[in-house]
Amino acid sequence: MPSKYNPLLAAIGEKIVNRREELGMTATELAIQADITPSSLSLYESGQRVMGVDKLHRIAAALKVPLSYFQADELDRFSDYSSEMMSLMEQLRDLPLDKQRMMIKMFSAQIATL
């Protein structure tokens, strides 16, 4: 089922399209090599569907790229964060969802006062 627009999924989809076109592959050829349906590939390329790691791995193999190819830009966003910020994010991630929401509200309120 298609999902609403997600910029991260769209960025991954764009990388799939760009690499596929670099290799001179059609979408149908990639779908066959990755053992997915052409309609699913279309949704992945347009960023309208979340794919499992298994499918992303098959797409990466067909495109002759490592999995990290799809995440490099996203991981670069975190390179400017201090180690303290990364530690805090890890601690926040380990909290139950309701506590995460509470902490995010507290952080947001505090930041608004700066």
FIKOLZA-1660 file (N, C-alpha, C; in steps of 0.1 Angstrom, whole numbers, plus 5000, padded with zeros to 4 digits):
% residues 114
   i   px   py   pz ch aa at
   1 5008 4988 5000  A  M  N
   1 5000 5000 5000  A  M CA
   1 5009 5012 5000  A  M  C
   2 5007 5022 4991  A  P  N
   2 5015 5034 4990  A  P CA
   2 5013 5042 5003  A  P  C
   3 5024 5048 5007  A  S  N
   3 5024 5057 5019  A  S CA
   3 5025 5071 5015  A  S  C
   4 5023 5080 5024  A  K  N
   4 5024 5095 5021  A  K CA
   4 5038 5098 5018  A  K  C
   5 5041 5109 5012  A  Y  N
   5 5054 5113 5008  A  Y CA
   5 5064 5113 5021  A  Y  C
   6 5075 5107 5019  A  N  N
   6 5085 5107 5029  A  N CA
   6 5099 5111 5023  A  N  C
   7 5105 5122 5027  A  P  N
   7 5117 5127 5021  A  P CA
   7 5128 5117 5021  A  P  C
   8 5130 5109 5031  A  L  N
   8 5140 5099 5032  A  L CA
   8 5138 5088 5021  A  L  C
   9 5125 5084 5020  A  L  N
   9 5122 5074 5010  A  L CA
   9 5124 5079 4996  A  L  C
  10 5120 5092 4994  A  A  N
  10 5122 5098 4981  A  A CA
  10 5137 5099 4978  A  A  C
  11 5145 5102 4988  A  A  N
  11 5160 5103 4985  A  A CA
  11 5166 5089 4981  A  A  C
  12 5161 5079 4988  A  I  N
  12 5166 5065 4984  A  I CA
  12 5161 5062 4970  A  I  C
  13 5148 5065 4968  A  G  N
  13 5142 5062 4954  A  G CA
  13 5150 5069 4943  A  G  C
  14 5154 5082 4946  A  E  N
  14 5161 5090 4936  A  E CA
  14 5175 5083 4934  A  E  C
  15 5181 5078 4944  A  K  N
  15 5194 5071 4942  A  K CA
  15 5192 5059 4934  A  K  C
  16 5182 5051 4936  A  I  N
  16 5179 5039 4928  A  I CA
  16 5178 5043 4914  A  I  C
  17 5170 5053 4911  A  V  N
  17 5168 5058 4897  A  V CA
  17 5181 5062 4891  A  V  C
  18 5188 5071 4898  A  N  N
  18 5201 5076 4893  A  N CA
  18 5211 5065 4889  A  N  C
  19 5212 5055 4898  A  R  N
  19 5222 5044 4896  A  R CA
  19 5217 5035 4885  A  R  C
  20 5204 5033 4884  A  R  N
  20 5198 5024 4874  A  R CA
  20 5201 5031 4860  A  R  C
  21 5199 5044 4859  A  E  N
  21 5201 5051 4847  A  E CA
  21 5216 5051 4843  A  E  C
  22 5225 5053 4853  A  E  N
  22 5239 5052 4851  A  E CA
  22 5243 5039 4844  A  E  C
  23 5237 5028 4849  A  L  N
  23 5240 5015 4843  A  L CA
  23 5232 5012 4830  A  L  C
  24 5224 5022 4826  A  G  N
  24 5216 5020 4814  A  G CA
  24 5205 5009 4815  A  G  C
  25 5200 5007 4827  A  M  N
  25 5190 4997 4829  A  M CA
  25 5176 5003 4829  A  M  C
  26 5167 4995 4824  A  T  N
  26 5153 4999 4825  A  T CA
  26 5148 4995 4839  A  T  C
  27 5136 5001 4842  A  A  N
  27 5130 4997 4855  A  A CA
  27 5126 4982 4855  A  A  C
  28 5122 4977 4844  A  T  N
  28 5118 4963 4843  A  T CA
  28 5130 4954 4844  A  T  C
  29 5141 4958 4839  A  E  N
  29 5153 4950 4840  A  E CA
  29 5158 4949 4855  A  E  C
  30 5157 4961 4861  A  L  N
  30 5161 4961 4875  A  L CA
  30 5152 4953 4884  A  L  C
  31 5139 4954 4881  A  A  N
  31 5129 4946 4889  A  A CA
  31 5131 4931 4887  A  A  C
  32 5134 4927 4875  A  I  N
  32 5137 4913 4873  A  I CA
  32 5149 4908 4880  A  I  C
  33 5160 4916 4879  A  Q  N
  33 5173 4912 4886  A  Q CA
  33 5171 4912 4901  A  Q  C
  34 5163 4921 4906  A  A  N
  34 5161 4922 4921  A  A CA
  34 5150 4913 4926  A  A  C
  35 5143 4907 4917  A  D  N
  35 5132 4898 4920  A  D CA
  35 5121 4905 4928  A  D  C
  36 5117 4916 4922  A  I  N
  36 5106 4924 4928  A  I CA
  36 5097 4927 4916  A  I  C
  37 5085 4931 4918  A  T  N
  37 5076 4934 4907  A  T CA
  37 5079 4948 4902  A  T  C
  38 5077 4951 4890  A  P  N
  38 5079 4964 4884  A  P CA
  38 5071 4975 4891  A  P  C
  39 5058 4971 4895  A  S  N
  39 5050 4981 4902  A  S CA
  39 5056 4985 4916  A  S  C
  40 5061 4975 4923  A  S  N
  40 5068 4978 4936  A  S CA
  40 5080 4986 4934  A  S  C
  41 5088 4983 4924  A  L  N
  41 5100 4991 4921  A  L CA
  41 5096 5006 4918  A  L  C
  42 5085 5008 4911  A  S  N
  42 5080 5021 4908  A  S CA
  42 5077 5029 4921  A  S  C
  43 5070 5022 4930  A  L  N
  43 5067 5028 4943  A  L CA
  43 5079 5031 4951  A  L  C
  44 5089 5022 4951  A  Y  N
  44 5102 5025 4958  A  Y CA
  44 5109 5037 4952  A  Y  C
  45 5110 5037 4938  A  E  N
  45 5117 5048 4932  A  E CA
  45 5110 5061 4934  A  E  C
  46 5097 5062 4935  A  S  N
  46 5090 5074 4938  A  S CA
  46 5089 5078 4952  A  S  C
  47 5094 5069 4961  A  G  N
  47 5094 5072 4975  A  G CA
  47 5081 5070 4982  A  G  C
  48 5072 5062 4976  A  Q  N
  48 5058 5061 4981  A  Q CA
  48 5056 5048 4988  A  Q  C
  49 5067 5040 4989  A  R  N
  49 5065 5027 4997  A  R CA
  49 5078 5024 5005  A  R  C
  50 5076 5020 5017  A  V  N
  50 5087 5015 5025  A  V CA
  50 5091 5001 5021  A  V  C
  51 5104 4999 5019  A  M  N
  51 5109 4985 5016  A  M CA
  51 5117 4979 5027  A  M  C
  52 5116 4966 5028  A  G  N
  52 5124 4959 5038  A  G CA
  52 5139 4959 5034  A  G  C
  53 5147 4956 5043  A  V  N
  53 5162 4956 5041  A  V CA
  53 5165 4945 5030  A  V  C
  54 5157 4934 5031  A  D  N
  54 5160 4923 5021  A  D CA
  54 5158 4928 5007  A  D  C
  55 5147 4936 5004  A  K  N
  55 5145 4941 4991  A  K CA
  55 5156 4952 4987  A  K  C
  56 5159 4960 4997  A  L  N
  56 5169 4970 4994  A  L CA
  56 5183 4963 4991  A  L  C
  57 5185 4953 4998  A  H  N
  57 5198 4945 4996  A  H CA
  57 5198 4939 4981  A  H  C
  58 5186 4934 4977  A  R  N
  58 5186 4928 4963  A  R CA
  58 5187 4939 4953  A  R  C
  59 5181 4951 4956  A  I  N
  59 5182 4962 4946  A  I CA
  59 5197 4966 4946  A  I  C
  60 5203 4968 4957  A  A  N
  60 5217 4972 4958  A  A CA
  60 5226 4962 4950  A  A  C
  61 5224 4949 4952  A  A  N
  61 5231 4939 4945  A  A CA
  61 5230 4940 4930  A  A  C
  62 5217 4942 4925  A  A  N
  62 5214 4944 4911  A  A CA
  62 5221 4956 4905  A  A  C
  63 5222 4967 4914  A  L  N
  63 5228 4979 4909  A  L CA
  63 5243 4980 4912  A  L  C
  64 5248 4969 4918  A  K  N
  64 5263 4967 4920  A  K CA
  64 5268 4978 4929  A  K  C
  65 5260 4981 4940  A  V  N
  65 5265 4991 4950  A  V CA
  65 5263 4985 4964  A  V  C
  66 5270 4990 4974  A  P  N
  66 5268 4985 4988  A  P CA
  66 5255 4991 4993  A  P  C
  67 5250 4985 5004  A  L  N
  67 5238 4991 5010  A  L CA
  67 5241 5006 5015  A  L  C
  68 5253 5008 5019  A  S  N
  68 5256 5022 5024  A  S CA
  68 5255 5033 5013  A  S  C
  69 5254 5029 5000  A  Y  N
  69 5252 5038 4989  A  Y CA
  69 5239 5046 4992  A  Y  C
  70 5229 5039 4997  A  F  N
  70 5216 5045 4999  A  F CA
  70 5215 5054 5011  A  F  C
  71 5225 5053 5020  A  Q  N
  71 5224 5060 5033  A  Q CA
  71 5234 5071 5035  A  Q  C
  72 5244 5072 5026  A  A  N
  72 5255 5081 5028  A  A CA
  72 5251 5095 5032  A  A  C
  73 5242 5101 5024  A  D  N
  73 5238 5115 5026  A  D CA
  73 5231 5116 5040  A  D  C
  74 5222 5106 5043  A  E  N
  74 5215 5107 5055  A  E CA
  74 5225 5105 5067  A  E  C
  75 5234 5097 5066  A  L  N
  75 5244 5095 5077  A  L CA
  75 5253 5108 5079  A  L  C
  76 5256 5115 5067  A  D  N
  76 5263 5127 5068  A  D CA
  76 5257 5138 5077  A  D  C
  77 5244 5137 5077  A  R  N
  77 5236 5147 5086  A  R CA
  77 5241 5146 5100  A  R  C
  78 5244 5134 5105  A  F  N
  78 5248 5132 5119  A  F CA
  78 5262 5135 5122  A  F  C
  79 5271 5137 5112  A  S  N
  79 5285 5139 5114  A  S CA
  79 5288 5152 5121  A  S  C
  80 5279 5162 5121  A  D  N
  80 5281 5175 5128  A  D CA
  80 5276 5174 5142  A  D  C
  81 5270 5164 5147  A  Y  N
  81 5265 5163 5160  A  Y CA
  81 5276 5160 5170  A  Y  C
  82 5276 5166 5181  A  S  N
  82 5286 5163 5191  A  S CA
  82 5284 5149 5197  A  S  C
  83 5294 5144 5203  A  S  N
  83 5292 5130 5209  A  S CA
  83 5282 5131 5220  A  S  C
  84 5281 5142 5227  A  E  N
  84 5270 5143 5238  A  E CA
  84 5256 5143 5231  A  E  C
  85 5255 5149 5220  A  M  N
  85 5242 5149 5213  A  M CA
  85 5238 5135 5209  A  M  C
  86 5248 5128 5203  A  M  N
  86 5246 5114 5198  A  M CA
  86 5242 5105 5210  A  M  C
  87 5249 5107 5221  A  S  N
  87 5246 5099 5233  A  S CA
  87 5232 5102 5238  A  S  C
  88 5228 5114 5238  A  L  N
  88 5215 5118 5243  A  L CA
  88 5204 5112 5233  A  L  C
  89 5207 5112 5220  A  M  N
  89 5197 5106 5211  A  M CA
  89 5196 5091 5213  A  M  C
  90 5207 5084 5216  A  E  N
  90 5206 5070 5219  A  E CA
  90 5198 5067 5231  A  E  C
  91 5200 5075 5242  A  Q  N
  91 5193 5074 5254  A  Q CA
  91 5178 5076 5252  A  Q  C
  92 5175 5086 5244  A  L  N
  92 5161 5089 5241  A  L CA
  92 5154 5078 5233  A  L  C
  93 5162 5072 5224  A  R  N
  93 5157 5061 5215  A  R CA
  93 5153 5049 5224  A  R  C
  94 5160 5047 5235  A  D  N
  94 5158 5035 5244  A  D CA
  94 5146 5037 5253  A  D  C
  95 5141 5049 5254  A  L  N
  95 5129 5051 5263  A  L CA
  95 5116 5046 5256  A  L  C
  96 5106 5043 5264  A  P  N
  96 5093 5040 5258  A  P CA
  96 5088 5052 5251  A  P  C
  97 5079 5049 5241  A  L  N
  97 5075 5060 5232  A  L CA
  97 5068 5071 5239  A  L  C
  98 5060 5069 5249  A  D  N
  98 5054 5080 5256  A  D CA
  98 5064 5089 5263  A  D  C
  99 5074 5083 5269  A  K  N
  99 5085 5091 5275  A  K CA
  99 5093 5098 5264  A  K  C
 100 5095 5092 5253  A  Q  N
 100 5102 5100 5242  A  Q CA
 100 5094 5112 5238  A  Q  C
 101 5081 5111 5237  A  R  N
 101 5072 5122 5233  A  R CA
 101 5073 5133 5244  A  R  C
 102 5073 5129 5257  A  M  N
 102 5074 5138 5268  A  M CA
 102 5087 5146 5267  A  M  C
 103 5098 5139 5265  A  M  N
 103 5111 5145 5264  A  M CA
 103 5112 5155 5252  A  M  C
 104 5107 5151 5241  A  I  N
 104 5107 5159 5229  A  I CA
 104 5099 5172 5232  A  I  C
 105 5088 5171 5238  A  K  N
 105 5080 5183 5242  A  K CA
 105 5088 5192 5251  A  K  C
 106 5095 5186 5261  A  M  N
 106 5103 5194 5270  A  M CA
 106 5115 5201 5263  A  M  C
 107 5122 5193 5254  A  F  N
 107 5133 5199 5246  A  F CA
 107 5127 5211 5238  A  F  C
 108 5116 5208 5231  A  S  N
 108 5111 5219 5222  A  S CA
 108 5107 5231 5230  A  S  C
 109 5101 5229 5242  A  A  N
 109 5097 5241 5250  A  A CA
 109 5110 5249 5255  A  A  C
 110 5120 5241 5258  A  Q  N
 110 5133 5247 5263  A  Q CA
 110 5140 5255 5251  A  Q  C
 111 5140 5249 5240  A  I  N
 111 5146 5255 5228  A  I CA
 111 5139 5268 5224  A  I  C
 112 5126 5268 5226  A  A  N
 112 5118 5280 5222  A  A CA
 112 5121 5291 5231  A  A  C
 113 5126 5289 5243  A  T  N
 113 5130 5300 5252  A  T CA
 113 5144 5306 5249  A  T  C
 114 5152 5299 5241  A  L  N
 114 5166 5304 5238  A  L CA
 114 5166 5315 5229  A  L  C
% end
